[in-house]
Amino acid sequence: MEDLISNSLPGMRDLLPEEMGRFQLVEEHARRVFAQYGFAEIRTSILEPTELFARGIGDDTDIVGKEMYTFLDRSKRSVTLRPEATASVVRAYLQNAMYRSAGVTKLYYMGPMFRHEKKQKGRWRQFYQIGAEALGSDHPAIDAEMIEMALWLLKSLGVEAHLLLNSVGCRDCRPRYIDLLRSELNKCVTDLCEDCQRRASTNSLRVFDCKVERCQPFIETLPAISEHLCQECAEHFAKVKGCLDEAGIAYTFVPRLVRGLDYYIRTAFEIVSGELGAQNALAGGGRYDGLSEALGGPPVHALGFALGLDRLVMILPEEQSAKSQRKPELFLAYMGEAALIKVSEIARDLRHQGFSCYLDFSAGTMKSQLRMANKLGTRHVLIVGDDELARNVASIKCLDDSRQWEIAIPDIGAYLNRFRIPNS
Ligand code: AMP
C-alpha cells in the first residue's frame, strides 16, 4: 500500500465546517455591506503571469522577491499564484476596458492569496482576503468613504478595530523624500539589521516595516514622509482627515506608517485590533494612482483595501460565531427500513417547501439518533417508527422540553408552515 498522504503543505490548512461557518457569515455580511456602498463583485483568476506582480507590486518588495509561489507552467511560461488581488483587479479593469464606462468603478473580491512567508502565528501561506477597489476618482471623500466602509464592515460584525492613517506622498514629493531618507540611513546603516541594510539602498521606505528591536531607536529618528509632502498631497491629506472627522471616524495619525507595496501614493491606512496579538493588522489599504500605468494602462486614480479573513474570524464575537453554526430545522428519526423510506419522502417534500431536514443513515437506535439531533443543535425531531407508520402519523419531539405530539403525515408540511415550529 502507498504511504497515506495525510498532511497538507506547511502553512496551508483546511477550513473545516465549523470555521467555514464563520467564513461564510463574514463573506455574506461583507456582500451586503459592499452592496450598500455600490460595490459589485469581481472574480479574477488566481493564477496570473508572474510579470503582473513583478511590475504591479515591485521586484524589490518582500512579496515579489521572497514570497511568491512562482513556477513554469507546461508551456514554460512563468506563472504565479496571486499573493494579493489588487494587481489582478487592475489587470482585469484594463483588459476589459472598464475605464471606458463613466464614473467610478467600484469592485470587491474575496478569495485565497498565496505567500510563502515565514511560519508565524496569524500568518498562513494560503490565506483569505476580502477587499474592495474604487477606480476613477482622486477625490479625498472617496478615500474617507472607503475607510468608512471597511470600518463599518467590522463594526457591524461587532469587531472593535482602530484606524491608523498616514499619507505617503506622490511621485513628485516622494523621490525627494527618499533621497533624504537614504542619506539619513547611510549615517546609521551599520547599526541596522541585515534586512534594513539591504532595504536602505533598494527600498528605503520598507525600513519602517522593520520589527527588529535594535533598529527601532534609529527608525524613530528618521524623517517622516508626512513632513515632506508637496502642497497637493498635504491638501489631499487634510481633506481626507476632514471627511473622516465629518463622519465621526477616529484615527491615529502614524507618520511612519508606510505600505509594503510600491504603488501606494498619498493615503495609506491600516486597521488594527488589540485582540490579535503580534500580528495585529486586520486590514491595509490606500491609494495607488500609479498602478494602472505601471501595468501599461492609462493613468487611473484608484484606491482600495484588503482585509484578512483568517484573522477576522479569530476575533469574531461569540454571538456572531454562534449564528454562523447552521442547525438543521428538523431532524428526522426512523426505526426500520419501511420508516426510512417514509421519512425520506417527508424530508424531500419538506425540503421542497424550504425547510432544512437532517437524515442520518447510520441506522442507529432511537436513542443514538436523538443524541445526534441534540449534538447538531436541532430543536425538533420528527419520529417515524412501525407504530407511527401503521397509523400514518409522525411524532414531533421538542428537545428543549421533551414534549411530544403526533401529526398526520399528510398534514406535516402545512402544520410546520403554519407554526414555523423549527428553529429558523
Ligand atoms: P496586505 O495585503 O499585506 O496589505 O495584507 C492585508 C491583510 O491581509 C493584513 O492586514 C492581514 O490581515 C492579512 N494577511 C496578510 N498576509 C497574511 C498571511 N500570510 N496570513 C494571514 N493573513 C494575512
Residues whose N, C-alpha, C, O or C-beta is under 5 A from the ligand:
A	BS01	AMP	E84 E117 G122 R123 W124 F127 A281 L282 A283 G284 A306 L307 G308 D310 R311
